[in-house]
Amino acid sequence: MSTSSLYTLPIELIYYLLEYLDLSTILFSFRYVCKRFQTIVDSYDQYKLDLRLISKTDFDHICHVISPKKVLSIILTNDIDTPYQIRTFLSRFSFEQFSRLQSLDLLKIDENNLFSILKHISNCSLKSLSIDSKSSDKFSYTTRLLLSSTIAKLKLEKLDLNVSYKDLYVISRSPLPTTLKYLRLESCTFQEYYIILRHATNLHKLILKECHMYDSDGTMYKPSDVIYPSKLKSLSFGTCYIHDTNNDIEQTQHERLNKRDFRHFLNGPTLFQQQ
């Protein structure tokens, strides 16, 4: 009677198992079990590089053995424990080499590193982009322009940025792709909220840290009666600023609102129909 073991499993099943192992385990443990596993790991092309909290030694080893064309996702951070990780990564690779990259997370990134990366990812097959920078409110016009134009070229489904919508709207049209389903921004105004829904027609979830119901000149935006199609199912925001002729009201919301709740909150008719 024949028996099966991990050593005799079909390669497709081993590939499936590798999806549940972290990068270090695959490269530094599993790969060295036997010759067959080494061959399998070397041919594996679904790598997810999560480089948070990784040691400098492991980082160097990964950069030495990994093939960019086999990488699907990357998470880089300039955190306290890895202060120059992004700059070091850029000295080893160009993002043009990651031809199959689908997801990119850049945490604690500075403007210079971000600018360098943005110049080389517009031709990637990215579906998810997340950028977290402590200095995002101080980005130069050139960086904001490059960020907006890059986003407009990508067919993103998820976009997570700690910038306000006005920092993106620096090109002649909305930079948000119609493929977008998830969007998180630092803030937007009531008018920008309508612009977002009008252009991101497939958006399902919108998260805002701040929602300003008035424009920069202190007036409330009055939308037209035109009804636009929308697939928005979830709207979440932290602090909402409401402005009227008598006073300013600051209201904090910690609960998730659907589109109908938001319509009642605004005390007016919705201009978007759910598809």
C-alpha positions as CSV (number, residue, x, y, z in Angstrom):
1,M,0.0,0.0,0.0
2,S,1.5,3.3,-1.1
3,T,1.8,6.2,1.4
4,S,2.2,9.8,0.7
5,S,4.1,12.5,2.6
6,L,5.1,16.1,2.1
7,Y,8.1,14.9,0.1
8,T,5.9,13.2,-2.5
9,L,3.1,15.7,-2.7
10,P,2.4,17.2,-6.2
11,I,4.1,20.5,-6.7
12,E,0.8,22.3,-7.1
13,L,-0.2,21.3,-3.5
14,I,3.2,22.5,-2.2
15,Y,2.7,25.8,-3.9
16,Y,-0.7,26.0,-2.2
17,L,1.0,25.4,1.2
18,L,3.6,28.0,0.6
19,E,0.9,30.7,0.4
20,Y,0.4,30.2,4.2
21,L,4.1,30.5,5.1
22,D,5.9,33.8,5.8
23,L,8.8,34.8,3.5
24,S,11.6,34.0,6.0
25,T,10.2,30.5,6.6
26,I,10.1,29.8,2.9
27,L,13.5,31.1,2.1
28,F,15.5,30.2,5.2
29,S,13.8,27.0,6.4
30,F,11.6,25.2,3.9
31,R,14.0,25.8,1.1
32,Y,16.8,23.9,2.9
33,V,14.8,20.8,3.8
34,C,15.9,18.9,0.7
35,K,16.9,19.3,-2.9
36,R,13.3,18.9,-4.2
37,F,12.1,21.7,-1.9
38,Q,14.9,23.9,-3.0
39,T,13.9,23.4,-6.6
40,I,10.3,24.1,-5.8
41,V,11.0,27.3,-3.9
42,D,13.3,28.5,-6.7
43,S,10.4,28.1,-9.2
44,Y,7.7,29.6,-6.9
45,D,6.4,32.9,-8.4
46,Q,3.8,34.1,-5.8
47,Y,6.1,35.8,-3.3
48,K,4.7,38.4,-0.8
49,L,7.5,40.5,0.6
50,D,6.5,41.8,4.0
51,L,9.7,43.4,5.2
52,R,8.3,44.9,8.4
53,L,10.4,44.1,11.6
54,I,12.8,42.0,9.5
55,S,16.5,41.9,10.6
56,K,19.2,43.5,8.5
57,T,20.8,40.1,7.9
58,D,17.5,38.6,6.7
59,F,16.8,41.7,4.6
60,D,20.2,41.4,2.8
61,H,19.7,37.7,2.2
62,I,16.2,38.2,0.8
63,C,17.4,40.9,-1.6
64,H,20.1,38.6,-2.7
65,V,18.0,35.5,-3.5
66,I,14.6,36.9,-4.5
67,S,13.7,37.4,-8.2
68,P,11.6,40.6,-8.7
69,K,9.5,39.0,-11.5
70,K,8.3,36.4,-8.9
71,V,7.0,39.0,-6.4
72,L,3.3,39.9,-6.2
73,S,3.2,42.2,-3.2
74,I,5.7,44.4,-1.2
75,I,5.4,46.0,2.2
76,L,8.3,48.4,3.1
77,T,8.7,50.6,6.1
78,N,11.0,53.2,7.6
79,D,9.9,52.4,11.1
80,I,12.0,52.9,14.2
81,D,13.5,49.4,13.9
82,T,14.1,49.7,10.1
83,P,14.8,53.5,9.6
84,Y,16.4,53.3,6.2
85,Q,14.8,50.2,4.7
86,I,13.1,51.9,1.8
87,R,16.2,53.7,0.7
88,T,18.3,50.5,1.0
89,F,15.7,48.6,-1.0
90,L,15.8,51.2,-3.8
91,S,19.6,50.8,-3.9
92,R,19.1,47.1,-4.6
93,F,16.1,47.2,-7.0
94,S,14.2,49.4,-9.4
95,F,10.4,49.0,-9.3
96,E,10.4,48.5,-13.0
97,Q,11.8,45.1,-12.3
98,F,8.7,44.0,-10.5
99,S,6.6,43.4,-13.6
100,R,4.0,41.3,-11.8
101,L,3.6,43.5,-8.7
102,Q,-0.1,43.8,-7.6
103,S,0.1,45.3,-4.2
104,L,2.5,47.9,-2.7
105,D,2.5,49.3,0.9
106,L,4.9,52.2,1.7
107,L,5.0,53.0,5.4
108,K,6.7,56.0,7.1
109,I,8.1,56.9,3.7
110,D,9.8,60.3,3.1
111,E,9.1,62.5,0.1
112,N,12.4,61.8,-1.8
113,N,11.9,58.0,-1.7
114,L,8.3,58.3,-2.6
115,F,9.1,60.5,-5.7
116,S,11.7,57.9,-6.8
117,I,9.2,55.0,-6.5
118,L,6.3,56.9,-8.2
119,K,8.4,57.5,-11.3
120,H,8.7,53.7,-11.9
121,I,5.3,52.2,-10.9
122,S,2.9,53.6,-13.5
123,N,3.5,50.6,-15.8
124,C,3.1,48.0,-13.0
125,S,-0.1,45.9,-12.7
126,L,-0.9,47.3,-9.3
127,K,-4.3,46.7,-7.9
128,S,-3.6,48.0,-4.4
129,L,-1.5,51.0,-3.3
130,S,-1.0,52.2,0.3
131,I,1.1,55.2,1.2
132,D,1.7,56.4,4.8
133,S,4.0,59.4,5.2
134,K,4.5,61.7,8.3
135,S,5.2,64.6,6.0
136,S,2.3,64.1,3.5
137,D,0.9,67.6,4.3
138,K,4.2,69.1,3.3
139,F,4.6,67.4,-0.1
140,S,5.8,69.7,-2.8
141,Y,3.5,70.5,-5.8
142,T,5.8,68.3,-8.0
143,T,5.4,65.3,-5.8
144,R,1.6,65.8,-5.5
145,L,1.4,66.1,-9.3
146,L,3.3,62.9,-9.8
147,L,1.2,61.1,-7.2
148,S,-2.0,62.2,-8.9
149,S,-0.9,61.4,-12.4
150,T,0.5,58.0,-11.4
151,I,-2.8,57.0,-9.6
152,A,-4.7,58.1,-12.7
153,K,-2.7,55.7,-14.9
154,L,-3.1,52.7,-12.6
155,K,-6.1,50.4,-12.5
156,L,-6.3,50.3,-8.8
157,E,-9.0,48.6,-6.8
158,K,-7.7,49.7,-3.4
159,L,-6.1,53.1,-2.5
160,D,-5.1,54.0,1.0
161,L,-3.5,57.4,1.5
162,N,-2.9,59.7,4.5
163,V,-3.5,62.8,2.3
164,S,-6.6,64.9,1.7
165,Y,-8.5,64.8,-1.6
166,K,-7.4,68.4,-2.5
167,D,-3.8,67.2,-2.5
168,L,-4.7,64.7,-5.2
169,Y,-6.8,67.0,-7.3
170,V,-3.9,68.9,-8.9
171,I,-4.4,67.6,-12.4
172,S,-7.1,68.7,-14.8
173,R,-9.4,65.8,-13.9
174,S,-10.1,63.6,-11.0
175,P,-7.2,61.1,-10.6
176,L,-9.4,58.3,-9.1
177,P,-9.7,55.3,-11.5
178,T,-13.1,53.9,-12.2
179,T,-11.8,50.5,-11.1
180,L,-11.5,51.7,-7.5
181,K,-13.5,49.8,-4.9
182,Y,-11.8,50.8,-1.6
183,L,-10.6,54.4,-0.8
184,R,-9.2,55.8,2.4
185,L,-8.2,59.5,2.6
186,E,-7.3,61.9,5.3
187,S,-10.1,64.3,4.6
188,C,-12.4,65.8,2.0
189,T,-15.1,68.4,1.7
190,F,-18.8,67.8,0.9
191,Q,-18.2,68.9,-2.6
192,E,-15.2,66.6,-3.0
193,Y,-17.3,63.8,-1.6
194,Y,-19.6,64.2,-4.6
195,I,-16.7,64.4,-7.0
196,I,-15.3,61.2,-5.6
197,L,-18.5,59.3,-6.1
198,R,-19.1,60.8,-9.6
199,H,-15.7,59.6,-10.9
200,A,-15.1,56.4,-8.8
201,T,-18.2,54.7,-10.1
202,N,-17.4,51.3,-8.7
203,L,-16.4,52.5,-5.2
204,H,-17.8,50.2,-2.5
205,K,-16.1,51.6,0.7
206,L,-15.0,55.1,1.6
207,I,-13.1,55.9,4.8
208,L,-12.3,59.5,5.8
209,K,-10.5,60.7,8.9
210,E,-12.2,64.1,8.6
211,C,-15.2,65.2,6.7
212,H,-15.7,68.9,6.1
213,M,-19.3,69.8,5.2
214,Y,-18.2,73.3,4.1
215,D,-15.8,74.6,1.5
216,S,-12.6,76.6,2.2
217,D,-14.6,79.8,1.8
218,G,-17.0,78.7,4.6
219,T,-20.0,78.0,2.3
220,M,-21.9,74.8,2.0
221,Y,-21.8,73.1,-1.4
222,K,-25.2,72.9,-3.1
223,P,-25.2,70.0,-5.6
224,S,-27.4,69.9,-8.6
225,D,-30.4,67.6,-8.9
226,V,-28.7,65.3,-11.4
227,I,-28.7,61.7,-10.1
228,Y,-25.5,59.7,-10.5
229,P,-25.2,55.9,-10.2
230,S,-23.2,54.7,-7.2
231,K,-22.2,51.4,-5.7
232,L,-21.1,52.8,-2.4
233,K,-22.1,50.5,0.5
234,S,-20.0,51.7,3.4
235,L,-19.0,55.2,4.5
236,S,-16.9,55.7,7.6
237,F,-15.4,58.9,9.1
238,G,-13.9,60.1,12.3
239,T,-14.6,63.8,12.8
240,C,-17.2,65.6,10.8
241,Y,-17.2,69.4,10.7
242,I,-20.5,71.1,10.1
243,H,-20.8,74.8,9.4
244,D,-23.9,77.0,9.6
245,T,-24.5,80.7,9.8
246,N,-24.6,80.8,13.6
247,N,-21.8,78.5,14.8
248,D,-19.5,75.7,14.0
249,I,-20.4,72.2,15.1
250,E,-17.8,69.5,15.5
251,Q,-19.3,66.0,15.6
252,T,-17.4,62.8,16.1
253,Q,-18.6,59.7,14.5
254,H,-17.1,56.3,15.3
255,E,-19.8,54.1,13.7
256,R,-20.0,53.0,10.1
257,L,-22.6,54.7,8.1
258,N,-24.3,53.4,5.0
259,K,-25.4,55.7,2.2
260,R,-28.9,56.2,3.5
261,D,-27.7,57.1,7.0
262,F,-25.5,59.8,5.4
263,R,-28.4,61.2,3.5
264,H,-30.4,61.6,6.7
265,F,-27.3,63.1,8.4
266,L,-27.2,65.7,5.7
267,N,-31.0,66.2,5.9
268,G,-31.3,66.4,2.2
269,P,-32.0,64.2,-0.8
270,T,-29.4,61.8,-2.1
271,L,-28.0,62.5,-5.6
272,F,-26.7,59.0,-6.0
273,Q,-28.6,55.8,-6.8
274,Q,-27.3,52.5,-5.7
275,Q,-26.8,50.1,-8.6
